């Protein structure tokens, strides 16, 4: 839970200290979501930013997990596993996720009291432990 709190703290309030902020897909051809497109607006968030996730989902997802691996200044923090449906409830999508095109939009902020680099790998898995998608966030403060 502490790692989840740190993640949301990291994605909560920023000013002019962010020098790099990117999100990329780390998808493979076996993921349940293909053709993943990720973007952040604005690219260097000031106070608020919006994360856009688009892709094609190959099956209905009733439940699953959202797994986080966070590295802060090259020090790995304890991984966190959250309920996927609870984790996405702040976005414009909810469970069950239907098969076909998926478009998600979620808001976030980054704190201004951190310095250095943060890497966040977020992987979604279905109830059968098949990976749905993989997102990699790189933030330099």
C-alpha positions in Angstrom: 0.0 0.0 0.0 2.9 2.4 0.8 4.2 1.9 -2.8 0.8 2.7 -4.2 0.6 5.8 -2.0 4.1 6.8 -3.3 3.0 6.2 -6.9 0.0 8.4 -6.5 2.1 11.0 -4.7 4.6 10.9 -7.6 1.7 11.4 -10.1 0.1 14.2 -8.0 1.6 17.8 -8.0 4.3 19.4 -10.2 5.7 22.8 -10.9 8.7 23.6 -13.1 11.0 20.9 -11.7 10.1 18.2 -14.2 12.7 18.0 -17.0 11.4 14.7 -18.5 8.1 12.9 -18.4 7.3 10.1 -20.8 5.1 7.1 -21.0 5.7 4.2 -23.4 4.1 0.9 -24.0 6.1 -2.2 -23.2 3.7 -4.5 -25.0 4.5 -7.9 -26.5 2.6 -9.8 -29.1 1.1 -12.0 -26.4 -0.5 -9.2 -24.4 -4.3 -9.2 -24.4 -4.3 -5.5 -25.5 -2.6 -4.7 -28.8 -1.7 -1.6 -30.7 -1.4 0.4 -27.5 -0.9 4.1 -27.8 -0.1 6.2 -24.8 0.3 9.9 -24.5 0.5 12.5 -21.8 -0.9 16.1 -22.2 1.0 18.4 -21.7 4.2 16.5 -22.3 5.9 18.2 -19.4 3.0 18.5 -16.9 2.8 21.7 -14.9 0.1 21.2 -12.2 -2.1 18.7 -13.9 -1.8 16.3 -16.8 -4.0 13.8 -18.6 -2.9 10.3 -19.5 -4.5 8.8 -22.6 -4.5 5.1 -23.2 -5.8 3.6 -26.4 -5.7 0.0 -27.7 -7.5 -3.0 -28.9 -8.5 -5.5 -26.2 -8.8 -9.2 -27.3 -11.3 -10.4 -24.6 -13.6 -9.2 -21.9 -11.9 -8.5 -18.6 -14.1 -9.0 -15.5 -11.4 -8.6 -12.9 -7.6 -8.7 -12.6 -4.6 -7.0 -11.0 -2.6 -3.9 -11.6 1.1 -4.5 -10.7 3.5 -1.7 -10.0 7.3 -1.8 -9.9 8.8 1.6 -8.9 12.4 2.7 -8.9 13.3 6.0 -7.3 16.8 7.3 -7.9 17.8 3.8 -9.1 16.6 2.2 -5.8 13.8 -0.3 -6.4 10.9 0.0 -4.0 8.7 -3.0 -3.0 6.4 -4.0 -5.8 2.7 -3.5 -5.3 -0.3 -5.5 -6.6 -3.7 -3.7 -6.7 -7.2 -4.8 -7.7 -7.4 -3.7 -11.4 -11.1 -2.6 -11.2 -10.4 -0.5 -8.1 -7.3 0.9 -9.7 -9.0 2.2 -12.8 -12.1 3.6 -11.1 -10.7 7.1 -11.2 -10.5 7.0 -15.0 -13.3 7.0 -17.6 -13.3 3.2 -17.9 -14.6 0.5 -15.5 -14.9 -3.2 -15.1 -15.9 -5.2 -17.0 -13.7 -4.1 -19.8 -15.2 -5.1 -23.1 -13.3 -6.6 -26.0 -12.6 -4.3 -28.9 -11.3 -0.7 -28.9 -10.5 0.8 -25.5 -9.9 4.4 -24.8 -9.0 5.5 -21.2 -8.4 9.0 -19.9 -7.1 9.7 -16.4 -5.9 12.8 -14.6 -2.7 13.1 -12.5 -0.2 15.4 -10.7 3.4 15.1 -9.7 4.8 16.4 -6.4 7.4 19.2 -6.4 9.2 17.9 -3.3 11.1 15.1 -5.0 14.3 15.2 -7.0 16.1 12.7 -9.2 14.5 10.1 -11.4 11.5 7.8 -11.1 10.6 4.8 -13.2 7.2 3.2 -12.9 6.3 0.0 -14.7 2.6 -0.8 -14.5 1.3 -4.1 -15.8 -2.3 -5.2 -15.9 -3.2 -8.9 -15.6 -6.5 -10.7 -16.0 -7.9 -13.2 -13.6 -6.0 -16.0 -15.4 -2.7 -14.1 -15.0 -2.5 -13.3 -18.7 -0.9 -9.9 -19.2 -3.3 -7.3 -20.6 -0.9 -4.4 -21.1 2.4 -2.9 -19.9 3.1 0.8 -19.4 6.5 2.3 -18.5 6.7 5.9 -17.0 10.0 7.7 -16.9 10.1 10.9 -14.9 13.1 13.1 -14.2 12.8 15.8 -11.6 
